């Protein structure tokens, strides 16, 4: 794919997601969070457990980079499975860092109060974006957990077609956990998903040592 086509495709996707975030903000985010809170879905531990899949991916980040980096640069052995792990780790690491300046810049209040009395919709009736108010107290947007799950899922989709259902399932599980436990708004999840997919696409595209292979085709 040419650079122009790549740029145009992702620009269009960004515009679509921006429109989707606006729609969520207007008619979905607050009602969905209030509904989940009204039914006390967080009392069901499954929702908390589902979103923790992203935490596990972050924990695996350093071991994956060390192991695949050693094989690539020292042993000169790099299978397609190694490439999958390498790109997934790079993408997860990148979005894990990018989320902090983005959260600070957008400054969205959280659905619920989690940390040191942070202002929130459900506890304080505060709803909206407050740019540059701080990534902790106003750090709901975008969802870092959704970004991590989407980044990993995108790399799996690219290199392991036979596991695409599982890749989508990973993202769905994290998204359901985040929304069910009202850790994030739907718009946060949508934006985080786009961020993860975009970063994964950049990692795959600009790694010059990554030939066009898949796990299903060749090891």
N, C-alpha and C positions, 0 to 999 in steps of 0.2 A: 504494500500500500504506500502511495506517495505521501510525502510530508503534507502536501496540501489537503489530500483526502483525510488523512489522520486528523489534522487540525480542524477541518470543517466538521467532521463527524463528532468530535468531542465538544466543539463549540455549540453545535446544535443540541447535543445531549445536555450540556450545561444549561442552555436556555429552557429546555423542557423541564429539567429538574427544578430550576428556579421557579418556573410557573407552578410546578407541583408543590413546592414548599409554600408558595404563597397561598395556594388553594387549601393546603393543610392548615396553615395558620388561620385562615378565615373561617373554615367550617368543620375541620376534623380534630385538630390538636386538643383544644380545651374540652370539647364534649367527650372524646375518647378517654382522656386522662380522668375526667370526673366519673365516667362510667366505671372504669377499672377500680377507682378508689371507692366508689359507692358499693361495689360488690366485693371489696377487700380481696382482690385477686392475689395481692402480695402474700397473703397468709398461706397460699399454696406454694410450697418450696420449689416446685418444678419451674416456675417462672424465673426465680433467682438462679436456679441451676442452669437453665438454658443459656442465659446471657453470659454465664461464666466460661462458656466455650471460648470466647474471645480472650479472656484472661489466660487460659491455658496456652493459646497460640502465642501470646506475648512472652510467657514463661519459656516456651520452646525456642524463642527467637535466637538467643545467644548460642545455645548448643548447636542449632542448625547452621548458623553462620560459621561457627568454628569448625564443625565437622566437614561441611561442604567446601569451605574455604581451603582447608588443609588438602583435601583431595584435589581441588582444582589447581592450586598454585604450587603445591609441594610434591604431590604424588602424580600429578598430571593424569588423574583419572576422574572423569566427570560424566557419569551416565545421565540419561534423561531424568531419572528419579532424583539424582543429585541436583540437576538444574531446577526441577520443580521445587525442591526444598530451599535452594539458594534464592530463587526469585520470590518465593513466598515469604521467606525471612526478610529479604530486603524490602518488599512491599509493606509487610506488617510493621517493620521498624520505621519506615518512612512515614506512614500515616500516624503511628504512635507519637512521632515528634511534631508533625504538621498540625495535629489537632489542637495543640496548646495555643499557638498564636491565633488560630482561627476562632477558638472559643473566646479568647480575650477580645478579638476584634468585633465579633458579633454580639457578645454579651447577653445571651438569652437567659432569662430566668428559668429555673428548673420547674418541672411539674410539682415536685414535693420537696420538703425541707429534709436534707440529708446531712449537712455538714455545718456545724457551728451556727445554726440558726439562719442558714442562707434563705433569702426571700424566695417564695415560690407561689405558684398558682393555688394549690390546694390548701396551703397553710395560711397564706397572707393575701390571696386574691391578686397577686402581682403577675401580670402576663404581658410578655412582649420582649423586644430586643433593646438592650441598653449598652450600646457599643463602648468598649474599653472600660468596663466597670470591674473587670477582674475575672480570670478564668475559673476560679473556684466558686464564688458566690453566684456568678452569672455565666455558667459554662455548659449550658445544655446543648448548644448548637455549634458544630454538628456532633453527632454521636460517634465517639471514638470506637466504641465496641462494634457498632455497625460497620464502620470503616475497616476495622481489622478483619472482621468476618468476610466482608465483600472482597477485600484484597486477596485473602487466602483462597476464597472460592473461585475468583477469577483465574488465578494461576493454576489451580487444579483443573478447571474447565479447559484451559489452554493445553496443558501437557498430559492430562490423563482423562481422555474422553469417556472411558468406561466408568469413571467415578463422578460424572457430572451431576447425577441425581443426588449423590451424597454432598457434593459441593453446594448445590442449591439448598439442600436440607440444612447444612451448616448455617448458611445465612438466615434462612427462615427461622431456625431455632433461636438464634440470637435476637432477631427482630421481635419474635413473639415474646421472648423473655423480657426484653426492654420495655415493650408496650404493656404487657400483662402486669408487670410489677411497677408500672408507671415511673420508671427511671428516666424515660425520655418521651418526648412528643413524637408523633408520626413524622413530622417535618424534619426533626433531628435525624431520625433513622434514614429517611430518604436522602438527605444531604450527605450523611456519613457513608451511605452505600455508594453514591456517585464518587465521592472522594476516594474510597477504596478501589473501585473499578478503574478510575483514571490513573491512580498511582501504579497499580499493577500493570496497566497497559504501557505506561512509560517505562517501567522496569524491564518488561519483556522486550519492548521495541528497541531500547537503546543499549541492551547488553550485546555488544558486538560478538561475543564468544558463544552466542546461543543459536545454533542452527535450527532449522525448521523440523523439529522432531516431536514425537509424542511418546508417552510411556507405552501406549497400546501398540505402537508400531515397532519400537526398537529399544533395546536396553544396551 
